[in-house]
Structure formats: structure tokens, C-alpha cells
Amino acid sequence: MAKTISSDSVGIVTPQLIHFDERLELRSGRIIEQYDLMVETYGELNADKSNAILICHALSGDHHAAGYHDADNQREKPGWWDCCIGPSKPFDTKKFFIVCLNNLGGCAGSTGPSSIDPKTGKPFGPDFPIITVRDWVKSQARLADKLGIDKWAAVIGGSLGGMQVMRWAISYPNRLRHAVIIAAAPKLSAQNIAFNEVARQSITSDPDFHEGRYYDFDTYPKRGLMLARMVGHINYLSDRAMRDKFGKDAIEGSFGRDLRSGKLNFSYDVDFQVESYLKYKGETFSSQFDANTYLLITKTLDYFDPSVDYDFDLSKAFVESQCKYLVISFSTDWRFPPERSREIVNNLLKAEKQVSYLEIEADQGHDAFLLPIPRYIEALRSYMDCVAEELAPGAANAS
Amino acid sequence: MAKTISSDSVGIVTPQLIHFDERLELRSGRIIEQYDLMVETYGELNADKSNAILICHALSGDHHAAGYHDADNQREKPGWWDCCIGPSKPFDTKKFFIVCLNNLGGCAGSTGPSSIDPKTGKPFGPDFPIITVRDWVKSQARLADKLGIDKWAAVIGGSLGGMQVMRWAISYPNRLRHAVIIAAAPKLSAQNIAFNEVARQSITSDPDFHEGRYYDFDTYPKRGLMLARMVGHINYLSDRAMRDKFGKDAIEGSFGRDLRSGKLNFSYDVDFQVESYLKYKGETFSSQFDANTYLLITKTLDYFDPSVDYDFDLSKAFVESQCKYLVISFSTDWRFPPERSREIVNNLLKAEKQVSYLEIEADQGHDAFLLPIPRYIEALRSYMDCVAEELAPGAANAS
């Protein structure tokens, strides 16, 4: 039975694997001889190819940002940013041609550590080079070339996606009109790096990791990846979001009832919903995501700092950029709190760039950027409507 | 060669193991037939036994709160609260008789999971019952009986130690004059519980855990305990403290220098000082602390909520208490932030108790309660001077 798909969905989508033959020289000095990128697009590219939007994904995201892959699977969840992408949604597929790809080093179809190394006939594993945000953006620019897109109407991303947006504005100033940077930071804090290191230690200390060659042993570091993801989830949810999600039933409610009725376990079994939730989330993730990719992307995050080539002055990094900026943060995001977004904004202002900044009141923490929060959705819609108006025949010709 | 010990140190101290023959009925309904508590004391008990202070330790603390155990070891660190305990220090050993014990379930000499179960001749391991704060305080009251102390001049503790102080005030209202509750919370938040669950999963998913019977296998869950402690350390340090500790040299400084000179590892080796610091701290801890005790104490924390017997109204829990209160919090503590301390204060006020509250500006996060921060030390000294004045012959007789 075919599923019922709402009218504001992009519907059934089919990803395409695009092959690149040219060598890619990486920030590390290493070379990737050839690679594939898994890509999904929504909407139609207009005649002058001016209506293209690039969506950049975060740590655990991929190319599947909207719609469904399977017409029959009733339980399938839509793409990770489905609340924003579709006809009449903020990233409106009636107006824009939207491109999303699984980044290089990923594990959803693009070349990454779990891909077969043609030289050995085995997965790259730990031999896969570490990729930086700059490398990603370079590979995305080649994808734009292949799609015939000289200039994106907008490059958009949340969290690590927002870092790619900044790198686009700096590395390719003439290739985007608008940069939408959501729930991001100009670089990681020591605390962010510390959490990443816990995640990496969790994975690499798992005996099933086999120094990254677990594919050869027909296993994977399930426990390590589960722990890494549990730590991640705590980072993505605000304390408040956890209280709202689990508080009433789990902490005050049933905890209290159980304590009074003597029903607490008094064992190491799960007593609180938050524990089983985290464990479930961690276990599910660990069966779906490649551990080497997780390691790689935490390093990509740690290494991000576009100011390093500019005497550690981020404003200098932005000086040559030509696009307009929208920066959005969320009040309870404690991974990349609003002050980190304000750092970006202040440096943009110092570089005399045109920037709009919005801090959204939301209880959901870092995860808020993925959620249909009314004021956030309205803000995106309103900004993107302006971007679309520039595409109107007159404006498009004038620009 | 004997070490040089400063004049405000309690000097060389010798812990004593005190045996308890009476059965202890626990909150869980289980029974501990007999047990030992490892105890350290500093200063002299006065004639009317009115000058005794009980110090309650936190997750990784023990009975050794001040001074040194070894006259010859030049590299030995003093007890964990040495900055507060000693002649002329806030908890002044010229005025007070100070008692500190390793709590039941601990791993520093008191009966705990690593102790030998007389019934089996093997370590208790996972058969050791889960202990609550209420159970601890019950065992501490028995220790007070044995020492002939009817009423403590003060019961004092930070973090989980502060939770024991609250329980003392509620369970034994006539047995303490002052309650000093530092960097604590009325109960854990969902986020606190989530971090504890990550720590537990780290330990129990380590193949060397052997369901808690690792003693029998002549091993211990080194990696799991290391990870648990790394997560703990991130909780204990503020983001600001990390930035101060590692920022200049590790994030902006050498990171930048390395990036520019191409010296970043581009591998999964340690790039940042914060990574090696955490790993070092985790590894050191895991070789010194018992994993089953760590599990046990995280559950003790999760289960703490003195309001459960009072319709979840903490103020009602405090109504019968007779002592005066000092509550202290630290501005950058994100484990138990100032608002958690204010919850305690507000409930004490609602219960019409006499309470002083102090929020200390400090960059060090939760760890601040262990550190010689001038305003904090002065506040403790000033409060404890008043407590000591009550002990003066006239006042002591009048009370």
C-alpha cells in the first residue's frame, strides 16, 4: 500500500551517486584520487540557474534532507530537515532548486572510511584521510560546477552545517548570494573539544574497534559508538528540554511514586526514562552509523577555525566575502550558545557585512535547529521569500 | 627525609578503622549485617563534646580530608579539603574536633563492593546493596554515637556532601547546630542523571567489567572507568575554566601556530591539551578507584530527593529541622548551578528557617568548592568563627 504523503512534502525522492575523477588535494596535504558524492535534489533549477540552494549537513546528517525514499514503507521517517524543505515551506521547492549531499568521509553513500579502497580492495578504515570543512566546501564547489551552478542563491546549514556556510563565504566569495548560519560557532570551545575527545575515546577504546579495521573482523564498536552518541544527545538537548521530556513522568512523577511505593529498582537497571531514552538512541545510532566517520567528523569539528589564516581575527576572514548573512541562535542551546553566534555576528559587522541576527526563544537546546519552531520557521520563510524575490525576472536580470 | 609541613597543616594523620556490629537496615529493605568505617579526625574533642564537626565527602572523596599520611613521601598530596581544614583555617583545628569518614560503599577502607563478603570469602561486587544518602547519614549517626557526640556543632559538605548535610538536618534535627551546604542541589536534574547513566554504561559495557565480578578475573574495567571520569571532569570544570586552563596554549595558541605551520596531526592522536589532560585524569583515576563503588555512588546521587516523603514539597521536609543553615554556590558551576542552591534556600525560607546564602563569583565551575578561592574561604571562616563563639564557656552553657 502506497503511503499518504502530505501536499507540502517533496514526496518520493531518489538520491544519485555522482562520480568525480579529479584528484582532491586536502588541507592535510593528502590526496583523494577519485571519489563519489551521494546527492539529493528537490525542486527545479531555473533557466538562468540562479535559484539553487545548497543545504549543508551536520555531524550525523546526510544527503536525505527531505521527503521519502520508499513509497510503501509506512513507518519510514522523512528526511532530516523535512520541516523546512518542500512546497510552501521556508526552503520552498516551488521557488528553489535545493541540493543536499552526503559529505566526503560520510557513511551514507559518499566516499568515506567504510568505502572500498581500490588499491587494496578493502575498506579504507583508518587510512582514510582526515577531512576539514575547507575540504568539504572544495568538494561541494566541484559539485556545483558539475551541476552548472555558478552562484548559489543561498548556502544554508545548522551546527557543523553552519561552519560550512562560513567557509563557503570565505573561500568562494563570488559563488553565493546569501549565507544562512544556524546554531553554529566560529570554532569549538575547549569544552566542545573535550566532549568530542570523550566520544573518540569511547570508540577507540572499544575492543571491537580493532584500530579502525573492524570491517575485516565482521564487527563494529557498537558499545563505543553508543556511548559517543549518548554524550552527543546530552549535548544536543537542553537541561530544560530533558526536564520537559522526562521530568513529569520520570523524575518527579513516577520516581516519587516509585520511591513511596518502594518500586525503585535499587539496582543498576534503568530507573528513569531519561536513561532508557539515551540508551535507546545510542543503540539505534550505533547500528546505523560508521564509527570511523564519527571519529573523522569530530576531528573536522575540532579543526574548524577560519580565523587561523587571518591572524586569528575572524573579521578579517570575512572581509572579502560578498554575500548577505542571516545568523540564528537558540536561547537554550548550550553546545553552541547564542554568545557564539554573536561572536560571528560581531565579526561580520566589524568586516562591514550586511547581517541579520535572530535569537529564538526555544526550550529544545541545540536540536532546536531541526525542529518546526513557529518563530524560527517564520523567520526562515520571511528571509527566503526575500531571497526568492531577487530571482524575479527583473531583479534577477538586474543583479 | 621527613617532609616540611607548613604550620597551618594538621600534619601527619592516621586513619582508624571502626567496626560496627549492629545490622544496618537500608532504604532498599536490604540489610548489612556488620561493617567497617574508615575514619580520620583532626583537632581535639572538648570536654562537653560540643565542638565536633562532621565533613561529608562527595563522589570521589574519602576520609582523608586534610594533612598527610606519610612523613617521608615528598610528593604526597594533602587531603582533599586541606585548604579548609587546619589550625587557623576556616575549619579550625584549634577550635573544632573534625571527623571525616569514607562512606559505606566506598573503596578507601570502609565496607564496600570491593570488600570481602564473609559469607563467600570473595568480594561483594554487584551483590553489595545500593546505598542511599539516608543510609549514609544513618551510619554516620552511629559513628557519632560511638564517638560520644550527641550533637555536631556543624555538618558540612560540598556537592553530594551537601546532600548528606540536608539529610542530617531532616533525619536528625536535634543532632546538629549548623548545616553548611555547598555547591549542592535538592535533587539531580534529568541532565545530571543522563551524565550518570553515560558513566554507568561506560563501565558496565566494558568487557573487563564481567558483570561486576572483575575481581575474580584479576582485572578491572579500566577503559570504562576512564571514560566515566572524563565525562565527570567536563562536568566539574566550567567552560570558562577549560578555556583558562587550555585556551591560550592549546586552542588559540599552539592550535593556531600548528595550523599555520602545518603541524596539526591530521590523525586521531591528541591535538589539544584539553584532550591529553582529560585522558590523563581519567586514566589516573581508573587505577585508583573501584568501578562498583563508582556505579553505586552515581545511583546514590540519582536517588537523592528528600522531598519524596513530603508530597514533593522540600520546604515541608525542612520544617522539623532545628539547625541554622549556610548555603553556598558558585557562579560558573553548571553541574549544580546557583539556581539549584536557591531552590534549597527558598524552601528553607518557606519553612521559616534561618539561612545565609552566598553566591561566589568563581571561574572554576563545580570544582570551585574544593579550591582556596579567597572570598569563599573568608566566608567559611567568618561563619565558622560564629559557630565557634557559641562554644565559648558562657554561650555553650547557655545553649
Interface residues (C-beta under 8 A of the other chain):
Chain A: R27 S28 G29 R30 P126 P129 I130 K187 S189 A190 Q191 I193 A194 F195 E197 V198 R200 Q201 S202 T204 S205 P207 R223 M226 L227 M230 V231 H233 I234 L237 D239 M242 R243 K245 F246 G247 A250 I251 E252 F255 G256 L259 R260 G262 L264 F266 S267 Y268 V270 D271 F272 V274 E275 L278 K279 G282 L295 K299 D302 Y303 D305 V308 D309 F312 W334
Chain B: R27 S28 G29 R30 P126 P129 I130 K187 S189 A190 Q191 I193 A194 F195 E197 V198 R200 Q201 S202 T204 S205 P207 R223 M226 L227 M230 V231 H233 I234 L237 D239 M242 R243 K245 F246 G247 A250 I251 E252 F255 G256 L259 R260 G262 L264 F266 S267 Y268 V270 D271 F272 V274 E275 L278 K279 G282 L295 K299 D302 Y303 D305 S307 V308 D309 F312 W334
